[in-house]
Amino acid sequence: MERQFSVTLSRQELAAASMLLLRGHPVRRLAPWAILGMGLVLGALLALAKHHFHPETTNRALLSIFAKGLAGTMLFLGLQYMMLLSLVARIAQRGLELAGDAKRIDYRIDGSALTMTVDGVTNRIPWRELRRTIEDDNLLLLCPGQTTFCAFPKSQLDAGTLMALKRRGKPD
């Protein structure tokens, strides 16, 4: 089963695809929990160290030390995480500023690969190299890596092509 179709991606659709990829990224989902865990561990270590070296310390003082360690760690790592997200967003925005208004991409789907042609340059991605699929109401993303994707606006696809992409070229 071979299928050929074309998609025209606007800057807005490319930006929406980038945000959809960022929203679903594993680091984005796990980082807040990792920051909280590190804050709890550091707060507990500080309180335990204070109790070990000064056993006469009251429970209220130990709780205060724990809270300060937790808050300090979460503030420090949280700000670094927010700066990283801001940097990623600025890099994505710069790429959009350099891109033209719209890109026409010609695709060919067969049983072994997804082939795309943009401005005369052809790229072939075997189905086995696609790591994950991300989907919302407007877009379907096929991701060969953590930061790379092929974006398909659903409004430009018929139902058969959409199903072929979701099945990664496998016949019915």
N, C-alpha and C positions, 0 to 999 in steps of 0.2 A: 504494500500500500504506500504509494508515494503521493505527497500532497505539496502543492506550491501555493504560496500566498505572500502578500506584501503588507507591511505595517508602516505607518508614518508616525513617528514619535515626536511629540512637541516637547518644548522645554519644560512645560508644566507637568506633563506625564512622566518625563525623566526625573524631575524633582520628586514627584509623588512616589515613584519606584524606589528612589534612593532612601526616602524616609520610611517606606515600607520595609526595606531591607534593614535599615538601622533599628527600627522598632522590634524586628524579630531576631536580631543578632543575639547569640548566646551570652556574650559579654554584657550586653545591656540588661539582660534578664538576671544574670547572676551577680553582677557587681554590687548592687545595693546590699544583698545578703552577705557577700564577702566583707564589705566594709563594716556592717553591723557585727559580724562575727569577730573581726579583728579588734573592733572597739571593745566588745565584751571581754575578750581574752586579755587585752592590755589593761583594761580597768581592773579585772580580777587579779592580774599579776602585780599591779601597783598596790592594791589593797593587801594582798598576801605578803608582799615584801615589807610593807609598813608593819603589819602584824608580827611578822617573823623577827624583825629587828627592834621593834618597840612593842612588846606584848601587852603593855599597859594601855595601849590605844583603845579608846572607846569604840563601840560598834557604830555610833553615829559618825565619828571621824573616819572610820574605815569606809562607810557607805559614801561619805563625801569624796574620799579619794577615788573610789571606784567610779562614781558619777563623773568626776573631773577627767579621769582617764578615758572613759567611754566618750564623753562629749568632745574632748580634744582630738581623739583619734577620728571620730566620725566627721568632725569639722574639717580636719586636715585632708583626709582621704576623700571626703565628699566634694570638697572644692577642687581637688585634683581631677576627680572623675568628671565634674561639670566642665572644667576647662578642656578635658579631652573630648567630650561631646561637642563642645563649641568649636574646637579645632576641626573635628571631622565635618561638622556642618559647614564651616567656612571653606574647607577643601572641596566639598561637594558643590557649594555655590560657585566657587571659582571655575570648576569644570563646566558648570552650566553657563557661566558668562562667556566662556571660550567657545562653547558649542554654537552651532547655527540655530536658526529658529525651529526647524523641523528636519528630521532625518528619515528618509525612506529606506527601509530595510527589507530585502527580499529573502524569504525563507523557503527551504525545501525540507520536508520531513520524510524520512524513510525508516525502515526497520532498524537501522544501525546508528543513525546520527541525525542531528539537527544541523543543517548547513545554512549559513547566512551570508549575504553579500551586501556590503555598504560601500558606496562610492567606488565600485570596481574591485574591492578587496573582499575575498572569500575566506570564511573561517568555518571550520567543521568541528562540532563538538559531539563526540560519541555519547550516546545516552548513558552509558555506564559511568561517565565522568561527572554527570550532574549529581550534586550532593543533596540538594533539597529543593522543595517547591514552596513558594510563599504566595498566598492568594488573598485578595480582598474583593470587595464588590466591583471594583473597576479594573484591576490589574491582575495578571498572572506573571510571577517571576520564576524563571528556572535558573538556579544558581550552581555554576560549576565550582565555585569557591566561596569563601566566607565573605568576600567583598565584591565579587563580580556577579553579574546577572544578565539575563536576557529578559527584557520587559515586553509583555504583550497586552495592549489595551483590549479589554474584552469587547468594547463597542465596535472594534474593527475585525472581530473574528466571528465566523459562523459556528454553530454548535458542534459540527463535526470536527472542525480544526481545533477548537478548544478541547474537545475530548481526546483528540490525537496527541495534543501537547501534554495533557494531564497523564495519559497512559504512556507517554514517552515513546511514541511511535509504534507501540504494540497494536496489532489488529484486534478487532472485536472478539 
